[in-house]
């Protein structure tokens, strides 16, 4: 079976987008764990501060870390959504960005 250039390009785009989705899913899971750990650190340092065993700067540092981890997670999730749209487009589908869902076929 012979494939022309368009078919090869189509297959490559689909595979690239599937690979991107797999990688971004793994990154998202790692970042979710990091964000959860950072939130636990905020609780712990807040408790330590309230007990008088930690400076308030430790609480602020923990909060900054937690917010940074959340921002990274949200960025990765946005990238996952963009990769999903790219996959739909590579498969020949449309995307109605205003509606947030795949466009209906006009046939």
C-alpha positions in Angstrom: 0.0 0.0 0.0 1.5 3.3 -1.1 0.8 6.6 0.7 1.0 10.0 -0.8 2.6 13.0 0.9 -0.7 14.3 2.3 -1.5 11.0 3.9 2.0 10.8 5.5 1.7 14.4 6.7 -1.8 13.6 8.1 -0.5 10.6 10.0 2.5 12.5 11.3 0.3 15.4 12.6 -2.1 13.0 14.3 0.8 11.1 15.9 2.5 14.3 17.0 -0.7 15.6 18.7 -1.3 12.2 20.4 2.2 12.2 21.7 1.8 15.8 22.9 -1.4 14.8 24.7 0.3 11.9 26.4 3.3 14.0 27.6 1.0 16.8 28.8 -1.1 14.4 30.7 2.0 13.1 32.5 3.1 16.6 33.2 -0.3 17.5 34.5 -0.3 14.6 36.9 3.2 15.5 38.3 2.1 19.1 38.6 -1.1 18.1 40.4 0.9 16.2 43.0 3.3 19.2 43.3 0.4 21.6 43.8 -1.1 19.3 46.5 2.2 19.1 48.3 2.6 22.8 48.2 -0.8 23.3 49.7 0.1 20.9 52.5 3.2 22.9 53.1 1.1 26.1 53.4 -1.0 24.5 56.0 2.0 23.1 57.9 3.9 26.4 57.9 0.8 28.3 58.8 0.3 26.0 61.8 4.0 26.4 62.7 3.7 30.2 62.5 0.6 30.1 64.7 2.5 28.0 67.2 5.3 30.5 67.2 7.9 28.1 65.7 8.1 29.6 62.2 8.5 33.1 60.8 5.7 34.6 58.7 8.1 34.8 55.8 8.1 31.0 55.7 4.3 31.1 55.3 4.5 33.7 52.5 7.2 31.6 50.8 5.0 28.5 51.0 2.1 30.5 49.6 4.2 31.8 46.7 5.4 28.2 45.9 1.8 26.9 46.0 0.5 29.7 43.7 3.4 29.1 41.3 2.7 25.4 41.2 -1.0 26.1 40.6 -0.1 28.5 37.7 2.1 25.8 36.2 -0.7 23.3 36.4 -3.1 25.7 34.8 -0.7 26.4 32.0 -0.2 22.7 31.3 -4.0 22.2 31.3 -4.3 25.0 28.8 -1.7 23.3 26.7 -3.6 20.1 26.9 -6.8 21.8 25.7 -4.8 23.4 22.8 -3.3 20.0 21.9 -6.8 18.4 21.9 -8.0 21.1 19.5 -5.0 20.5 17.3 -5.8 16.8 17.3 -9.4 17.4 16.3 -8.2 19.7 13.5 -5.6 17.2 12.4 -8.3 14.6 12.2 -10.2 16.9 9.9 -12.7 18.3 12.4 -13.6 21.8 13.0 -13.6 23.7 16.3 -16.0 26.5 17.2 -14.0 28.4 19.7 -16.9 30.6 20.7 -18.9 27.5 21.8 -16.0 25.6 23.2 -16.9 22.4 21.4 -16.2 20.7 18.1 -18.1 22.4 15.3 -21.0 20.6 13.7 -20.6 19.4 10.2 -22.5 21.5 7.7 -23.4 18.6 5.4 
